[in-house]
Amino acid sequence: MSHETHRRGWLKALGASAGGLLLGACDKITENPESLAVLRSAEGLTRRAQRLVVNRKALAREYPAADISPDFKPNGTIHPQDADYLALAANGFADFRLVVDGLVERPLSLTLGDLRGAPGRTQITRHDCVEGWSSIGKWTGARLGPLLDRAGLKPNARYIVFHCADTLDPNAPPGGGKYYESIDLIDAYHPQTILAYAMNDRPLAIPHGAPVRLRVERQLGYKQAKYVMRLEAVEDFTHIAQGRGGFWEDRGYEWYAGI
């Protein structure tokens, strides 16, 4: 067997095992610490393998306008009931401010107008949900990389945490019920990673995450945080909620959900 054939076989086996683990997370296969340790170990291997064989700047597939889904399914929270969010929505998000802070030299407080005036990108991409469905949508938003450069990341910043407006689990311990997500700087600076404020040439609707949602196109749907209110640059995320880097990750999902 040639080296190339062996390499391809190994990658296929890795993909199959990672896919099985992902489906297992969706089925809530366990709350057993030993099983969760296996999931996290495999997630790290998957991330390292994908980063080795895929160009860090390789683009997710983009589609023609004719392929846009006529009914893009909203998921997760579709209308946050948090008081602060309801007040913003009632005023058409005129008072919305996106905070960029944490390990930055110049903290930012950005209006929707600021985001619309920032370096941006429009892309038609496929949203792949861990539940097994997909939809194609057209997204317009501010590129995350230039915003981070404007804020000036400190040398020890390694991740960007997205703090959201919606409380998805009202029964969670204090500080653990709001949705949040995180990505590393490789994905933060990817050219397709945007803070979307428009979908299909219209302002983002509330069910799809108004006024701003994350699009990190090379990862699964639960990474695409909606109702984003704050970006926090951090060295690690172990101090946030249950310390796994995201709302669903705290409940057993993989932190790195690359596709």
HUGIDA-V540847 format. One record per backbone hydrogen bond with DSSP energy under -1.0 kcal/mol. CO is the residue of the C=O (numbers start at 1). NH is the residue of the N-H. If there is no record, write none. Layout:
# HUGIDA-V540847
co: <CO CO>
nh: <NH NH>
This chain:
# HUGIDA-V540847
co: <2 3 4 5 6 7 8 9 10 11 12 13 14 15 16 17 18 19 20 21 22 23 24 25 32 33 34 35 36 37 38 39 40 41 42 43 44 45 46 47 48 49 50 55 64 65 82 83 84 85 86 88 89 91 93 98 99 100 101 102 103 108 110 111 112 113 119 121 123 124 125 127 128 129 133 135 136 137 138 139 140 140 141 142 143 144 145 146 147 148 151 152 154 158 159 160 161 162 163 163 166 169 173 177 177 179 180 181 183 184 185 190 193 194 195 196 197 198 199 202 205 206 209 212 213 215 216 218 220 221 223 225 227 229 230 231 232 233 234 234 237 240 246 248 249 257>
nh: <6 7 8 9 10 11 12 13 14 15 16 17 18 19 20 21 22 23 24 25 26 27 29 28 36 37 38 39 40 41 42 43 44 45 46 47 48 49 50 51 52 53 54 58 67 68 86 87 88 89 90 93 92 94 96 110 231 108 233 104 154 100 98 115 116 117 143 141 139 63 137 135 221 132 129 127 69 125 200 123 197 198 121 195 147 148 149 150 151 152 106 105 157 185 234 183 232 181 229 230 179 172 176 168 169 164 247 162 160 188 189 193 144 215 142 213 204 140 202 199 210 209 227 228 196 194 219 259 223 224 225 214 165 99 163 101 161 103 158 159 240 243 250 253 252 220>
